[in-house]
Amino acid sequence: MDSTSQDLQRKPLQVTDLEIVEMEGEDIDEVLDIENLCFKSPWTRDAFEQELAIEWSKVFVAKKPTSHKKRIVGYICLWVVTNEVHILNLATHPNFHRHGIATSLLIFGINFSTRVGAEVATLEVRKSNLPAISLYKKFAFEAMGVRRRYYSDNYEDAIVMYSKLTA
Ligand SMILES: CC(C)(COP(=O)(O)OP(=O)(O)OC[C@H]1O[C@@H](n2cnc3c(N)ncnc32)[C@H](O)[C@@H]1OP(=O)(O)O)[C@@H](O)C(=O)NCCC(=O)NCCS
């Protein structure tokens, strides 16, 4: 990774009172709280620790100031490989749904990815996850296929979505 992309990932994005920065080890407890609230089969601590160790993986957290500290309210995990970014995980704390946090994380994640060379974005989403599908459609993601019985907890199908990115 060159110095420009290193600068980019260190530079926080300030959206009103929301700050988006790269996740650090000390953030994992708060991220896990949200993960456990949001998913039937949540990622484990090991999974997040592994993401921190993978060179091409980026996890960005959205922080909101409260009276005594900055609280993590959402996160996004991306893999940028050659010209493609794959969105592996995205969640917002249920107390902050519909506040534009996932939108801010996607804007930040996609901007970061295009700056480091991504031209297309892909992701998988549960067929029943209409809030997430609606969100991705706002970012011009289109369904390009189905992975049958993809999720091992209930064998639900995954919709594979694709978006051509513009810098
Ligand atoms: C999907 C999720 C990430 C959206 O987060 P959010 O911060 O509430 O999203 P935003 O406030 O940025 O909403 C942006 C758009 O998403 C869509 N959306 C979000 N929540 C929705 C809901 N409950 N029903 C329908 N559409 C919804 C809408 O299009 C919304 O735009 P609008 O508010 O102008 O109508 C959040 O509901 C979540 O964490 N869900 C559990 C985890 C998950 O499913 N992650 C995605 C895995 S693929």
The ligand as an ORCA input file, in Angstrom:
! r2SCAN-3c Opt
* xyz 0 1
  C     -29.201     -2.661      7.199
  C     -28.581     -1.685      8.208
  C     -27.045     -1.807      8.149
  C     -29.007     -0.240      7.849
  O     -28.370      0.631      8.766
  P     -28.910      2.130      9.069
  O     -27.788      2.858      9.716
  O     -30.194      2.045      9.790
  O     -29.150      2.635      7.580
  P     -29.420      4.157      7.104
  O     -30.057      4.946      8.203
  O     -28.175      4.673      6.500
  O     -30.553      3.892      6.000
  C     -30.315      4.055      4.624
  C     -31.390      3.353      3.819
  O     -31.415      1.954      4.086
  C     -32.756      1.463      3.938
  N     -33.245      0.972      5.226
  C     -32.596      0.999      6.415
  N     -33.365      0.434      7.368
  C     -34.516      0.043      6.767
  C     -35.679     -0.612      7.219
  N     -35.830     -0.992      8.484
  N     -36.647     -0.900      6.311
  C     -36.520     -0.543      5.019
  N     -35.416      0.104      4.518
  C     -34.431      0.384      5.395
  C     -33.593      2.651      3.514
  O     -33.528      2.686      2.095
  C     -32.796      3.798      4.127
  O     -33.047      5.036      3.521
  P     -34.254      5.965      4.114
  O     -34.054      6.041      5.597
  O     -34.021      7.265      3.390
  O     -35.521      5.276      3.725
  C     -29.097     -1.963      9.663
  O     -30.499     -2.145      9.614
  C     -28.464     -3.144     10.345
  O     -27.438     -3.021     11.019
  N     -29.088     -4.334     10.167
  C     -28.591     -5.548     10.818
  C     -27.282     -5.991     10.182
  C     -27.431     -6.235      8.689
  O     -28.424     -6.781      8.221
  N     -26.390     -5.842      7.944
  C     -26.334     -5.999      6.512
  C     -25.723     -7.310      6.198
  S     -25.671     -7.585      4.446
*
